[in-house]
Amino acid sequence: ECARLFHGLPAYLIGIKCPLEVLEQRERDRKDRTLGQARAQFGLVHSLVNYDYQVDTSIQT
């Protein structure tokens, strides 16, 4: 939807990602998270998007 709305405008689609192991550790470290959400959503969140750029927050923060 966003890609369609911004079509023809000078905009970039940027994916913010990190490895599942890092997500799970962050999930454990944050006491207000339900354990298992990172794993459940990992394969779905970015699966339908073609990003212009990607940032790996485990190494690029």
N, C-alpha and C positions, 0 to 999 in steps of 0.2 A: 504494500500500500504506500509506504513512504517513498520507495523508489519510483513509483508511478507518479506521485505528487510532485516530486522534485525533477522529473524527467525534463531535460532541456535547460536546466539551471546549473550553474557552477557549484555542484555539491559532490561530496565524496561519501561513500558508505564505508565505515570503519568498523571492523570486528575486533572486539576486546575479548581475548581468550587466554587460557592457561591450561596446562595438563590436568587431567582428572585428579591425579594424586594431590596436586596443589589445591584444587578446589575442595577436596575432601578434608585436607588439613585445615584450611581456612574455616570450613564448616564446623569442624570440631573445636577450633580455637574460639569461635564466636558462640557464646553460650545461649544466644537467643535464636539459634537455627535448629530446624528439625533435621536430624541426621538422615541421610539418604536422598535428600532433594538434589544435591549436586549430581550424583550418579544417575538418578532418574531422568534428569533434564539434559544431561551432557550431550547425548546424541541428537537431541531434537532442536536445541536452541539455535544453532548455526546451520542446520542442514539445508535450508531452503534459500540461503542468501549467498550471492556472489559479491564479496567485498572488494573495494578498490584497494584498501590497505588493511593489514591485520597487525595487532599489537599483542604480544605475549606478555602478560603482566607478571609472569614468574621470572622474567629476565629484563623486561623493559618497563620500569615503573618510574 
